[in-house]
Amino acid sequence: MTVGPGRRKRADSGHAARAAVLAERIRNSRLAADMTQQQLATRAGVALSTLRKIETGQVTEPGYFTILAIVSALGISLQELNPRP
């Protein structure tokens, strides 16, 4: 059985720059909504540790459905978080 190289490390990800923008937009949206990380995590149904990692850019490729849950809990559109110029 051949084992692949595993997941890429954060430093090796080509998405690190966009993850930083996404992290900032989520954090700013949460603060604008006057929510704590715990409140947002609970409303979105995600682990607090996951939200913290996303907000600090530690997760360079967050799951699509995780981001959808966060966006929904924030009451904003997915397009508002789009880190593409």
ROVEXKE-772822 format. One record per residue: residue number from 1; x, z, y negated of N, C-alpha, C in turn. Coordinates in pm, 1 decimal, always signed. Example, Ala and Ser with C-alpha at 12.3 -4.5 7.8 and 13.67 -1.06 7.14 Angstrom:
BEGIN
{1; {+1319.0; +780.0; +569.0}; {+1230.0; +780.0; +450.0}; {+1320.0; +780.0; +330.0}}
{2; {+1285.0; +708.0; +225.0}; {+1367.0; +714.0; +106.0}; {+1290.0; +787.0; -3.0}}
This chain:
BEGIN
{1; {+83.8; +0.0; +117.1}; {+0.0; +0.0; +0.0}; {+89.0; +0.0; -124.5}}
{2; {+63.6; -90.7; -214.6}; {+141.3; -99.9; -337.2}; {+74.7; -17.0; -445.8}}
{3; {+153.9; +63.2; -513.0}; {+101.7; +145.9; -620.5}; {+145.8; +84.8; -752.2}}
{4; {+50.4; +69.3; -844.2}; {+81.2; +10.5; -974.9}; {+160.8; +107.0; -1061.7}}
{5; {+197.7; +60.4; -1177.8}; {+279.9; +141.7; -1267.3}; {+204.6; +257.9; -1331.2}}
{6; {+75.2; +264.8; -1314.9}; {-2.6; +373.1; -1375.7}; {-41.2; +341.1; -1518.6}}
{7; {-103.4; +437.2; -1581.6}; {-148.3; +416.8; -1719.6}; {-27.9; +413.0; -1812.7}}
{8; {-43.0; +332.9; -1915.8}; {+63.4; +326.2; -2015.2}; {+68.4; +454.7; -2095.8}}
{9; {+183.6; +490.3; -2135.7}; {+200.7; +607.3; -2220.6}; {+156.2; +571.3; -2361.9}}
{10; {+118.0; +672.7; -2438.0}; {+69.9; +652.6; -2574.0}; {+169.7; +571.0; -2655.6}}
{11; {+296.9; +602.3; -2644.5}; {+399.8; +533.0; -2721.9}; {+411.9; +385.7; -2681.9}}
{12; {+371.8; +353.7; -2559.6}; {+382.7; +216.7; -2510.8}; {+258.2; +133.5; -2539.7}}
{13; {+155.2; +194.1; -2591.0}; {+29.7; +123.5; -2612.3}; {+37.1; +32.7; -2734.1}}
{14; {-15.2; -85.3; -2719.2}; {-24.3; -177.7; -2831.5}; {-138.1; -142.6; -2924.7}}
{15; {-215.1; -40.7; -2889.0}; {-331.4; -2.4; -2968.0}; {-307.5; +122.4; -3052.9}}
{16; {-186.7; +172.5; -3057.2}; {-158.0; +298.2; -3126.2}; {-194.3; +293.5; -3274.3}}
{17; {-164.4; +184.2; -3341.5}; {-194.3; +174.5; -3485.1}; {-344.8; +175.4; -3509.2}}
{18; {-418.5; +101.0; -3427.7}; {-564.2; +98.9; -3444.1}; {-625.7; +231.4; -3404.3}}
{19; {-566.2; +299.4; -3307.4}; {-616.7; +430.8; -3266.7}; {-603.6; +530.1; -3380.9}}
{20; {-497.6; +519.0; -3458.2}; {-479.1; +609.1; -3572.9}; {-586.8; +585.9; -3678.0}}
{21; {-622.7; +460.1; -3701.1}; {-728.4; +428.2; -3797.4}; {-862.4; +478.5; -3745.2}}
{22; {-889.1; +455.1; -3617.3}; {-1012.4; +502.8; -3556.3}; {-1021.8; +654.0; -3565.4}}
{23; {-911.4; +722.8; -3537.5}; {-908.2; +869.2; -3544.2}; {-943.9; +917.4; -3684.5}}
{24; {-886.2; +853.7; -3783.7}; {-913.1; +893.1; -3922.5}; {-1058.7; +868.4; -3960.3}}
{25; {-1113.3; +757.0; -3917.1}; {-1252.6; +724.5; -3951.2}; {-1350.4; +819.8; -3882.6}}
{26; {-1322.4; +856.2; -3758.6}; {-1408.9; +952.0; -3690.2}; {-1401.2; +1088.0; -3758.7}}
{27; {-1281.5; +1132.6; -3787.3}; {-1261.7; +1261.9; -3853.4}; {-1331.4; +1263.6; -3989.6}}
{28; {-1311.0; +1158.2; -4070.4}; {-1373.7; +1151.8; -4202.3}; {-1525.8; +1147.3; -4192.7}}
{29; {-1577.8; +1075.6; -4095.2}; {-1722.8; +1068.5; -4076.0}; {-1778.5; +1203.4; -4033.5}}
{30; {-1704.8; +1273.4; -3948.0}; {-1747.8; +1406.2; -3904.8}; {-1749.5; +1503.0; -4022.0}}
{31; {-1645.4; +1499.9; -4103.5}; {-1639.0; +1589.0; -4219.2}; {-1747.5; +1555.5; -4321.0}}
{32; {-1775.1; +1426.2; -4340.7}; {-1881.1; +1384.8; -4432.9}; {-2018.1; +1432.0; -4384.0}}
{33; {-2032.9; +1441.1; -4251.3}; {-2157.9; +1489.8; -4192.7}; {-2161.5; +1642.5; -4187.1}}
{34; {-2055.5; +1706.1; -4237.3}; {-2044.5; +1851.7; -4241.7}; {-2059.4; +1913.5; -4102.1}}
{35; {-1985.9; +1854.0; -4007.2}; {-1988.1; +1902.5; -3868.8}; {-1850.1; +1951.4; -3828.9}}
{36; {-1848.9; +2050.8; -3743.5}; {-1723.8; +2093.8; -3682.3}; {-1697.4; +2003.9; -3562.0}}
{37; {-1575.8; +2009.5; -3510.2}; {-1546.0; +1934.5; -3388.8}; {-1635.8; +1981.1; -3274.5}}
{38; {-1658.5; +2111.5; -3265.3}; {-1742.8; +2165.0; -3157.9}; {-1885.2; +2111.6; -3168.8}}
{39; {-1939.0; +2108.6; -3290.2}; {-2075.3; +2057.7; -3308.2}; {-2085.2; +1910.8; -3268.4}}
{40; {-1988.7; +1831.0; -3312.6}; {-1991.5; +1688.9; -3279.2}; {-1974.5; +1667.3; -3129.1}}
{41; {-1881.9; +1738.2; -3068.4}; {-1860.4; +1724.0; -2924.3}; {-1987.3; +1758.6; -2846.9}}
{42; {-2053.0; +1866.1; -2887.4}; {-2176.7; +1907.6; -2820.0}; {-2285.7; +1802.7; -2837.1}}
{43; {-2304.6; +1755.1; -2958.6}; {-2409.3; +1653.5; -2984.9}; {-2380.0; +1522.0; -2912.9}}
{44; {-2251.8; +1488.6; -2902.5}; {-2214.5; +1363.1; -2837.4}; {-2208.3; +1375.9; -2685.4}}
{45; {-2203.7; +1499.2; -2636.2}; {-2195.0; +1519.6; -2492.3}; {-2057.0; +1489.3; -2437.1}}
{46; {-1954.9; +1510.6; -2518.8}; {-1817.0; +1490.8; -2473.6}; {-1743.4; +1623.7; -2481.1}}
{47; {-1636.9; +1632.7; -2406.7}; {-1557.1; +1755.4; -2408.1}; {-1490.1; +1772.0; -2544.4}}
{48; {-1482.4; +1895.6; -2590.9}; {-1416.0; +1924.4; -2717.0}; {-1272.1; +1875.1; -2713.9}}
{49; {-1204.5; +1894.6; -2602.6}; {-1065.0; +1850.2; -2592.0}; {-1054.0; +1698.1; -2605.7}}
{50; {-1151.5; +1625.9; -2554.7}; {-1151.8; +1479.7; -2567.6}; {-1166.9; +1439.5; -2713.1}}
{51; {-1260.8; +1501.8; -2782.3}; {-1280.8; +1470.8; -2924.1}; {-1154.8; +1502.4; -3004.0}}
{52; {-1093.9; +1615.8; -2976.2}; {-970.5; +1652.4; -3047.4}; {-861.0; +1549.0; -3025.5}}
{53; {-846.8; +1503.8; -2902.3}; {-743.8; +1404.8; -2871.8}; {-772.7; +1271.7; -2941.4}}
{54; {-898.9; +1233.9; -2948.5}; {-935.1; +1109.6; -3017.8}; {-907.4; +1123.7; -3166.6}}
{55; {-945.7; +1237.0; -3224.6}; {-927.3; +1258.3; -3368.6}; {-780.3; +1271.1; -3409.0}}
{56; {-694.5; +1304.0; -3317.3}; {-551.9; +1314.9; -3350.0}; {-473.2; +1191.1; -3306.6}}
{57; {-542.1; +1093.7; -3248.9}; {-475.6; +971.4; -3206.4}; {-402.2; +982.6; -3074.7}}
{58; {-418.6; +1093.8; -3005.0}; {-352.4; +1110.5; -2875.6}; {-410.7; +1017.2; -2770.5}}
{59; {-537.5; +981.3; -2787.7}; {-601.6; +885.1; -2697.7}; {-599.4; +751.2; -2769.8}}
{60; {-518.3; +658.7; -2720.1}; {-504.7; +530.0; -2788.2}; {-609.9; +428.7; -2745.0}}
{61; {-671.1; +451.9; -2630.6}; {-773.3; +360.5; -2581.8}; {-892.7; +441.1; -2530.2}}
{62; {-970.1; +499.9; -2623.5}; {-1084.4; +581.5; -2580.2}; {-1191.1; +494.5; -2513.2}}
{63; {-1267.7; +556.5; -2425.9}; {-1372.7; +484.5; -2355.7}; {-1482.0; +436.4; -2449.6}}
{64; {-1533.1; +319.3; -2420.9}; {-1638.5; +258.3; -2503.4}; {-1759.9; +348.6; -2513.6}}
{65; {-1804.9; +402.0; -2401.3}; {-1925.2; +484.5; -2402.9}; {-1900.2; +619.0; -2470.2}}
{66; {-1777.1; +666.5; -2467.9}; {-1742.2; +789.0; -2540.2}; {-1755.7; +764.3; -2690.0}}
{67; {-1703.9; +651.7; -2737.4}; {-1713.9; +618.1; -2879.4}; {-1859.8; +595.2; -2918.1}}
{68; {-1936.1; +530.3; -2832.2}; {-2079.4; +511.0; -2861.7}; {-2151.0; +645.3; -2876.0}}
{69; {-2119.3; +739.7; -2790.5}; {-2181.8; +872.2; -2798.1}; {-2144.0; +942.9; -2927.8}}
{70; {-2018.1; +931.5; -2968.8}; {-1971.6; +994.7; -3092.6}; {-2039.7; +931.0; -3213.3}}
{71; {-2046.1; +798.5; -3214.2}; {-2111.4; +725.7; -3323.8}; {-2257.8; +766.5; -3334.3}}
{72; {-2324.4; +773.0; -3222.0}; {-2465.2; +811.5; -3220.2}; {-2484.2; +952.9; -3274.1}}
{73; {-2397.9; +1043.7; -3233.1}; {-2407.9; +1182.2; -3279.4}; {-2379.2; +1194.2; -3428.6}}
{74; {-2296.0; +1104.4; -3480.5}; {-2264.5; +1104.4; -3623.4}; {-2373.0; +1035.4; -3706.4}}
{75; {-2455.5; +955.1; -3639.9}; {-2561.0; +883.0; -3710.1}; {-2507.9; +766.1; -3791.3}}
{76; {-2400.1; +704.3; -3741.2}; {-2342.9; +588.2; -3808.4}; {-2338.3; +471.8; -3711.4}}
{77; {-2305.6; +353.5; -3764.0}; {-2297.0; +235.8; -3677.9}; {-2156.8; +221.3; -3621.1}}
{78; {-2149.2; +152.1; -3511.4}; {-2021.0; +125.5; -3448.1}; {-1930.8; +45.1; -3541.5}}
{79; {-1990.2; -43.2; -3620.7}; {-1912.9; -125.6; -3712.5}; {-1840.4; -42.4; -3818.2}}
{80; {-1893.2; +73.8; -3853.0}; {-1828.8; +159.9; -3951.2}; {-1697.8; +218.9; -3899.2}}
{81; {-1680.6; +221.2; -3768.3}; {-1556.6; +273.5; -3709.5}; {-1459.1; +164.1; -3671.1}}
{82; {-1500.4; +39.8; -3681.2}; {-1417.1; -71.0; -3637.9}; {-1284.5; -70.3; -3713.3}}
{83; {-1173.7; -44.7; -3642.8}; {-1044.7; -36.7; -3709.6}; {-981.1; -171.2; -3741.5}}
{84; {-1050.2; -278.0; -3717.0}; {-994.1; -410.8; -3747.2}; {-1018.7; -442.8; -3893.7}}
{85; {-920.4; -504.6; -3958.0}; {-935.8; -537.6; -4100.4}; {-1041.3; -640.8; -4126.9}}
